[in-house]
Amino acid sequence: MSDMSLHETVAETEYEAQMGDYFALLKPRVMSLVVFTALVGLIVAPVGVHPFIGFVAILCIAVGAGASGALNMWWDADIDARMRRTAKRPIPDGRVKPGEALGIGMALSGFSIVLLALATNFVAAGLLAFTIFFYAVVYSMWLKRATPQNIVIGGAAGSFPPMIGWAVATGGVGIESILMFALIFMWTPPHFWALALFVKTDYGDAGVPMLTETHGRRSTRNHVLAYCLPLVAVAIGLGFTSIGGWVYLTVAVVFNGWFLKGCYDIWRRDEAQAEADKYKVEIQTFKVSLYYLFAHFGALLIEAALRSGGL
């Protein structure tokens, strides 16, 4: 092969990252849930916030969530490359270099934390900084590959946004924001493990200890119900705080009764029964969980609107 043809071949294999590749590093689907729950936490707080300050705050929280995603993809590039679900992410697919992802994650982390501190207060900024640290270091670098409770630990990072939104408005933490945190935290395990029961994963091949593989499906079914029970208590309890009301309680009772019934049915089944109907109950329960958080946080927004209207 001539020098010219060799140069042309190398040039053809080189890839210049596009904006969409960098945006994918930020895990936009996860970011959308973060933005929604943070916005609810901000709106339902008892202290009003100027719309522009609120916009800047939500932007900072979204950017901080994106920074966490970029740092997670940088650290997990080795296992992402070994799993079908993640092999097409920007780093393992060769569209973004690991060093670029690390640089983006660090830069966005610093930007979001500093701007949030300047625009709002140090409590909100401190919570955002801890969230990024928790997801990138405690979860991704330390415990994700060390314990089958990794999804529980990772869920904690995704539970902070409404607490941050609340802190933006109030400058502190209240029982309401703690319960919003707990609602997301307790929802994550049954939501994910219901999915894990009917979707075959390759976490084991990648060296990630997921509960279905380390402790078996019977234990996973037990955990689904075990986490759902306190979830119901948290969800109903939130309705009796200052941000709750009859609309929220109605939604909470309906959805928690529905979800608890599904988790109970998952618990009392064995694999033979599940395989016989192609995991019908597990799939239905997972679908309910997809609407669960949206329904609860949406109801909190309605309650806030009713209060602002004097109803």
Secondary structure as a PSIPRED ss2 file (coil, helix, strand):
# PSIPRED VFORMAT (PSIPRED V4.0)

   1 M C   1.000  0.000  0.000
   2 S C   1.000  0.000  0.000
   3 D H   0.000  1.000  0.000
   4 M H   0.000  1.000  0.000
   5 S H   0.000  1.000  0.000
   6 L H   0.000  1.000  0.000
   7 H H   0.000  1.000  0.000
   8 E H   0.000  1.000  0.000
   9 T H   0.000  1.000  0.000
  10 V H   0.000  1.000  0.000
  11 A H   0.000  1.000  0.000
  12 E H   0.000  1.000  0.000
  13 T H   0.000  1.000  0.000
  14 E C   1.000  0.000  0.000
  15 Y C   1.000  0.000  0.000
  16 E C   1.000  0.000  0.000
  17 A C   1.000  0.000  0.000
  18 Q C   1.000  0.000  0.000
  19 M H   0.000  1.000  0.000
  20 G H   0.000  1.000  0.000
  21 D H   0.000  1.000  0.000
  22 Y H   0.000  1.000  0.000
  23 F H   0.000  1.000  0.000
  24 A H   0.000  1.000  0.000
  25 L H   0.000  1.000  0.000
  26 L C   1.000  0.000  0.000
  27 K C   1.000  0.000  0.000
  28 P H   0.000  1.000  0.000
  29 R H   0.000  1.000  0.000
  30 V H   0.000  1.000  0.000
  31 M H   0.000  1.000  0.000
  32 S H   0.000  1.000  0.000
  33 L H   0.000  1.000  0.000
  34 V H   0.000  1.000  0.000
  35 V H   0.000  1.000  0.000
  36 F H   0.000  1.000  0.000
  37 T H   0.000  1.000  0.000
  38 A H   0.000  1.000  0.000
  39 L H   0.000  1.000  0.000
  40 V H   0.000  1.000  0.000
  41 G H   0.000  1.000  0.000
  42 L H   0.000  1.000  0.000
  43 I H   0.000  1.000  0.000
  44 V H   0.000  1.000  0.000
  45 A C   1.000  0.000  0.000
  46 P C   1.000  0.000  0.000
  47 V C   1.000  0.000  0.000
  48 G C   1.000  0.000  0.000
  49 V C   1.000  0.000  0.000
  50 H C   1.000  0.000  0.000
  51 P H   0.000  1.000  0.000
  52 F H   0.000  1.000  0.000
  53 I H   0.000  1.000  0.000
  54 G H   0.000  1.000  0.000
  55 F H   0.000  1.000  0.000
  56 V H   0.000  1.000  0.000
  57 A H   0.000  1.000  0.000
  58 I H   0.000  1.000  0.000
  59 L H   0.000  1.000  0.000
  60 C H   0.000  1.000  0.000
  61 I H   0.000  1.000  0.000
  62 A H   0.000  1.000  0.000
  63 V H   0.000  1.000  0.000
  64 G H   0.000  1.000  0.000
  65 A H   0.000  1.000  0.000
  66 G H   0.000  1.000  0.000
  67 A H   0.000  1.000  0.000
  68 S H   0.000  1.000  0.000
  69 G H   0.000  1.000  0.000
  70 A H   0.000  1.000  0.000
  71 L H   0.000  1.000  0.000
  72 N H   0.000  1.000  0.000
  73 M H   0.000  1.000  0.000
  74 W H   0.000  1.000  0.000
  75 W H   0.000  1.000  0.000
  76 D C   1.000  0.000  0.000
  77 A H   0.000  1.000  0.000
  78 D H   0.000  1.000  0.000
  79 I H   0.000  1.000  0.000
  80 D H   0.000  1.000  0.000
  81 A C   1.000  0.000  0.000
  82 R C   1.000  0.000  0.000
  83 M C   1.000  0.000  0.000
  84 R C   1.000  0.000  0.000
  85 R C   1.000  0.000  0.000
  86 T C   1.000  0.000  0.000
  87 A C   1.000  0.000  0.000
  88 K C   1.000  0.000  0.000
  89 R C   1.000  0.000  0.000
  90 P C   1.000  0.000  0.000
  91 I C   1.000  0.000  0.000
  92 P C   1.000  0.000  0.000
  93 D C   1.000  0.000  0.000
  94 G C   1.000  0.000  0.000
  95 R C   1.000  0.000  0.000
  96 V C   1.000  0.000  0.000
  97 K C   1.000  0.000  0.000
  98 P H   0.000  1.000  0.000
  99 G H   0.000  1.000  0.000
 100 E H   0.000  1.000  0.000
 101 A H   0.000  1.000  0.000
 102 L H   0.000  1.000  0.000
 103 G H   0.000  1.000  0.000
 104 I H   0.000  1.000  0.000
 105 G H   0.000  1.000  0.000
 106 M H   0.000  1.000  0.000
 107 A H   0.000  1.000  0.000
 108 L H   0.000  1.000  0.000
 109 S H   0.000  1.000  0.000
 110 G H   0.000  1.000  0.000
 111 F H   0.000  1.000  0.000
 112 S H   0.000  1.000  0.000
 113 I H   0.000  1.000  0.000
 114 V H   0.000  1.000  0.000
 115 L H   0.000  1.000  0.000
 116 L H   0.000  1.000  0.000
 117 A H   0.000  1.000  0.000
 118 L H   0.000  1.000  0.000
 119 A H   0.000  1.000  0.000
 120 T C   1.000  0.000  0.000
 121 N C   1.000  0.000  0.000
 122 F H   0.000  1.000  0.000
 123 V H   0.000  1.000  0.000
 124 A H   0.000  1.000  0.000
 125 A H   0.000  1.000  0.000
 126 G H   0.000  1.000  0.000
 127 L H   0.000  1.000  0.000
 128 L H   0.000  1.000  0.000
 129 A H   0.000  1.000  0.000
 130 F H   0.000  1.000  0.000
 131 T H   0.000  1.000  0.000
 132 I H   0.000  1.000  0.000
 133 F H   0.000  1.000  0.000
 134 F H   0.000  1.000  0.000
 135 Y H   0.000  1.000  0.000
 136 A H   0.000  1.000  0.000
 137 V H   0.000  1.000  0.000
 138 V H   0.000  1.000  0.000
 139 Y H   0.000  1.000  0.000
 140 S H   0.000  1.000  0.000
 141 M H   0.000  1.000  0.000
 142 W H   0.000  1.000  0.000
 143 L H   0.000  1.000  0.000
 144 K C   1.000  0.000  0.000
 145 R C   1.000  0.000  0.000
 146 A C   1.000  0.000  0.000
 147 T C   1.000  0.000  0.000
 148 P C   1.000  0.000  0.000
 149 Q C   1.000  0.000  0.000
 150 N H   0.000  1.000  0.000
 151 I H   0.000  1.000  0.000
 152 V H   0.000  1.000  0.000
 153 I H   0.000  1.000  0.000
 154 G H   0.000  1.000  0.000
 155 G H   0.000  1.000  0.000
 156 A H   0.000  1.000  0.000
 157 A H   0.000  1.000  0.000
 158 G C   1.000  0.000  0.000
 159 S C   1.000  0.000  0.000
 160 F C   1.000  0.000  0.000
 161 P H   0.000  1.000  0.000
 162 P H   0.000  1.000  0.000
 163 M H   0.000  1.000  0.000
 164 I H   0.000  1.000  0.000
 165 G H   0.000  1.000  0.000
 166 W H   0.000  1.000  0.000
 167 A H   0.000  1.000  0.000
 168 V H   0.000  1.000  0.000
 169 A H   0.000  1.000  0.000
 170 T H   0.000  1.000  0.000
 171 G C   1.000  0.000  0.000
 172 G C   1.000  0.000  0.000
 173 V C   1.000  0.000  0.000
 174 G C   1.000  0.000  0.000
 175 I H   0.000  1.000  0.000
 176 E H   0.000  1.000  0.000
 177 S H   0.000  1.000  0.000
 178 I H   0.000  1.000  0.000
 179 L H   0.000  1.000  0.000
 180 M H   0.000  1.000  0.000
 181 F H   0.000  1.000  0.000
 182 A H   0.000  1.000  0.000
 183 L H   0.000  1.000  0.000
 184 I H   0.000  1.000  0.000
 185 F H   0.000  1.000  0.000
 186 M H   0.000  1.000  0.000
 187 W H   0.000  1.000  0.000
 188 T H   0.000  1.000  0.000
 189 P H   0.000  1.000  0.000
 190 P H   0.000  1.000  0.000
 191 H H   0.000  1.000  0.000
 192 F H   0.000  1.000  0.000
 193 W H   0.000  1.000  0.000
 194 A H   0.000  1.000  0.000
 195 L H   0.000  1.000  0.000
 196 A H   0.000  1.000  0.000
 197 L H   0.000  1.000  0.000
 198 F H   0.000  1.000  0.000
 199 V C   1.000  0.000  0.000
 200 K C   1.000  0.000  0.000
 201 T C   1.000  0.000  0.000
 202 D C   1.000  0.000  0.000
 203 Y H   0.000  1.000  0.000
 204 G H   0.000  1.000  0.000
 205 D H   0.000  1.000  0.000
 206 A H   0.000  1.000  0.000
 207 G C   1.000  0.000  0.000
 208 V C   1.000  0.000  0.000
 209 P C   1.000  0.000  0.000
 210 M C   1.000  0.000  0.000
 211 L H   0.000  1.000  0.000
 212 T H   0.000  1.000  0.000
 213 E H   0.000  1.000  0.000
 214 T H   0.000  1.000  0.000
 215 H C   1.000  0.000  0.000
 216 G H   0.000  1.000  0.000
 217 R H   0.000  1.000  0.000
 218 R H   0.000  1.000  0.000
 219 S H   0.000  1.000  0.000
 220 T H   0.000  1.000  0.000
 221 R H   0.000  1.000  0.000
 222 N H   0.000  1.000  0.000
 223 H H   0.000  1.000  0.000
 224 V H   0.000  1.000  0.000
 225 L H   0.000  1.000  0.000
 226 A H   0.000  1.000  0.000
 227 Y H   0.000  1.000  0.000
 228 C H   0.000  1.000  0.000
 229 L H   0.000  1.000  0.000
 230 P H   0.000  1.000  0.000
 231 L H   0.000  1.000  0.000
 232 V H   0.000  1.000  0.000
 233 A H   0.000  1.000  0.000
 234 V H   0.000  1.000  0.000
 235 A H   0.000  1.000  0.000
 236 I H   0.000  1.000  0.000
 237 G H   0.000  1.000  0.000
 238 L H   0.000  1.000  0.000
 239 G C   1.000  0.000  0.000
 240 F C   1.000  0.000  0.000
 241 T C   1.000  0.000  0.000
 242 S C   1.000  0.000  0.000
 243 I C   1.000  0.000  0.000
 244 G C   1.000  0.000  0.000
 245 G C   1.000  0.000  0.000
 246 W H   0.000  1.000  0.000
 247 V H   0.000  1.000  0.000
 248 Y H   0.000  1.000  0.000
 249 L H   0.000  1.000  0.000
 250 T H   0.000  1.000  0.000
 251 V H   0.000  1.000  0.000
 252 A H   0.000  1.000  0.000
 253 V H   0.000  1.000  0.000
 254 V H   0.000  1.000  0.000
 255 F H   0.000  1.000  0.000
 256 N H   0.000  1.000  0.000
 257 G H   0.000  1.000  0.000
 258 W H   0.000  1.000  0.000
 259 F H   0.000  1.000  0.000
 260 L H   0.000  1.000  0.000
 261 K H   0.000  1.000  0.000
 262 G H   0.000  1.000  0.000
 263 C H   0.000  1.000  0.000
 264 Y H   0.000  1.000  0.000
 265 D H   0.000  1.000  0.000
 266 I H   0.000  1.000  0.000
 267 W H   0.000  1.000  0.000
 268 R H   0.000  1.000  0.000
 269 R C   1.000  0.000  0.000
 270 D C   1.000  0.000  0.000
 271 E H   0.000  1.000  0.000
 272 A H   0.000  1.000  0.000
 273 Q H   0.000  1.000  0.000
 274 A H   0.000  1.000  0.000
 275 E H   0.000  1.000  0.000
 276 A H   0.000  1.000  0.000
 277 D C   1.000  0.000  0.000
 278 K C   1.000  0.000  0.000
 279 Y C   1.000  0.000  0.000
 280 K H   0.000  1.000  0.000
 281 V H   0.000  1.000  0.000
 282 E H   0.000  1.000  0.000
 283 I H   0.000  1.000  0.000
 284 Q H   0.000  1.000  0.000
 285 T H   0.000  1.000  0.000
 286 F H   0.000  1.000  0.000
 287 K H   0.000  1.000  0.000
 288 V H   0.000  1.000  0.000
 289 S H   0.000  1.000  0.000
 290 L H   0.000  1.000  0.000
 291 Y H   0.000  1.000  0.000
 292 Y H   0.000  1.000  0.000
 293 L H   0.000  1.000  0.000
 294 F H   0.000  1.000  0.000
 295 A H   0.000  1.000  0.000
 296 H H   0.000  1.000  0.000
 297 F H   0.000  1.000  0.000
 298 G H   0.000  1.000  0.000
 299 A H   0.000  1.000  0.000
 300 L H   0.000  1.000  0.000
 301 L H   0.000  1.000  0.000
 302 I H   0.000  1.000  0.000
 303 E H   0.000  1.000  0.000
 304 A H   0.000  1.000  0.000
 305 A H   0.000  1.000  0.000
 306 L H   0.000  1.000  0.000
 307 R H   0.000  1.000  0.000
 308 S H   0.000  1.000  0.000
 309 G C   1.000  0.000  0.000
 310 G C   1.000  0.000  0.000
 311 L C   1.000  0.000  0.000
